[in-house]
Amino acid sequence: MSTTEKNAALAKVANGVTVVSVGNAKARIGNAVVHVRYCSRNLSAPGKFKFNINPNTLSADYELWVCGSAVLYYLMPISFMRGIYDNPNTYIDRMHPEIRVVSIDANAHTVIYAAGGVSSSLRAYLCAAL
C-alpha cells in the first residue's frame, strides 16, 4: 500500500510532469529531486504521524511526507528540513545519531521536532505541487 500511496502523491506533486525513480526513496520530477517517505495511519492516534530526517533526506531538493494516503501530504523544500535538522534541540534517534525524529499533527498541520515542543507550521506545504 505504501508504494501505491507514494506514487499517487508523487504524481500529484509532479502535476503532469514525468516522475522518474532515481533510487533510495528518491524521484526526479523535472530538475528537482524529491525524497519521499510514507507513514501509515495509527487508529489509536488519528492525525498523528512519525517521520525522520536523515542524510539521504538532505541530499534531495524536496522532502515529501505522505500521511496515511496520497490525500494528505506535505512537500517541503530542503532548506526547511535543514532548519529542523540543524536545530540544537531537535530530537535525535537513540540508535542512529545522524537521524532526527519528528512528529506530525495533521489536524493542526504542524511538525513537532525539538525539546520543549518546538514546532513549525506545515500549512504552506500541504498538498503542494512543483
C-alpha positions in Angstrom: 0.0 0.0 0.0 2.7 2.5 0.8 4.3 2.3 -2.7 0.9 3.0 -4.2 0.3 6.0 -1.9 3.9 7.3 -2.5 3.4 7.0 -6.3 0.0 8.7 -6.2 1.4 11.6 -4.1 4.4 11.9 -6.4 2.0 12.2 -9.4 0.1 15.0 -7.6 3.3 16.8 -6.8 4.5 16.4 -10.4 1.4 18.0 -11.8 1.7 16.3 -15.2 5.5 16.1 -15.4 7.1 12.7 -15.7 8.2 11.1 -12.4 11.5 9.1 -12.7 12.7 6.9 -9.8 16.3 7.7 -9.0 16.6 5.1 -6.2 16.9 5.2 -2.5 13.4 6.7 -1.9 14.0 9.4 -4.4 12.3 10.6 -7.6 13.3 13.2 -10.2 10.5 15.5 -11.3 11.8 17.9 -14.0 15.1 19.2 -12.5 14.1 18.6 -8.9 14.9 15.5 -6.8 12.2 14.6 -4.2 12.9 12.3 -1.3 9.6 10.6 -0.4 8.5 8.9 2.9 5.2 7.3 3.9 3.7 6.8 7.3 0.6 4.7 7.8 -2.4 5.8 9.9 -2.4 4.8 13.6 -6.0 4.1 14.6 -5.2 4.9 18.2 -3.8 8.3 17.3 -5.6 9.5 14.1 -3.9 12.6 12.6 -0.5 11.8 14.2 2.4 10.6 12.1 6.1 9.9 12.7 8.9 10.6 10.3 12.6 11.2 10.4 15.2 13.3 8.7 18.4 11.6 7.7 21.4 12.4 5.5 19.6 10.9 2.4 16.8 13.4 3.0 19.2 16.3 3.0 20.7 15.2 -0.4 17.4 16.0 -2.2 15.8 19.2 -3.3 12.4 18.5 -1.6 11.0 16.2 1.1 7.6 14.6 0.6 5.8 13.2 3.7 2.8 11.1 2.8 0.5 10.8 5.8 -1.6 7.7 5.5 -2.7 8.2 1.9 -2.0 10.5 -1.1 -4.9 12.6 0.0 -2.7 14.1 2.8 0.9 15.0 2.1 3.4 17.8 2.7 6.1 18.8 0.2 8.8 20.9 1.9 12.0 22.4 0.4 15.2 21.0 1.9 16.0 24.4 3.4 13.0 23.9 5.7 14.2 20.4 6.5 17.7 21.5 7.2 16.4 24.1 9.7 14.8 21.4 11.6 17.8 19.0 11.3 20.3 21.6 12.4 18.3 22.8 15.5 20.5 22.0 18.5 17.4 20.7 20.4 16.0 18.5 17.7 15.1 15.0 18.8 17.9 12.6 17.9 17.2 8.9 17.2 18.8 6.9 20.1 20.2 4.2 17.8 21.3 6.4 14.9 22.7 9.8 15.9 22.6 11.1 12.3 18.8 10.7 12.2 16.3 13.4 13.6 12.9 12.3 14.7 9.8 14.4 14.1 6.0 14.1 14.8 3.3 15.4 12.5 0.0 16.7 13.8 -2.0 16.6 10.6 -5.1 18.1 12.3 -3.1 21.3 13.1 -0.7 20.9 10.1 2.4 21.2 12.4 5.6 19.3 12.8 7.0 19.0 16.3 10.7 18.4 16.4 12.6 19.7 19.4 12.7 19.7 23.1 10.1 21.8 24.7 7.6 21.1 22.0 9.2 23.3 19.4 7.1 23.2 16.2 6.6 24.7 12.8 3.6 25.1 10.6 3.3 22.9 7.6 0.3 24.7 6.1 2.3 26.2 3.3 3.4 22.7 2.2 0.1 21.0 2.5 -0.7 19.2 -0.8 1.8 21.4 -2.7 3.0 20.7 -6.2 6.2 21.6 -8.0 
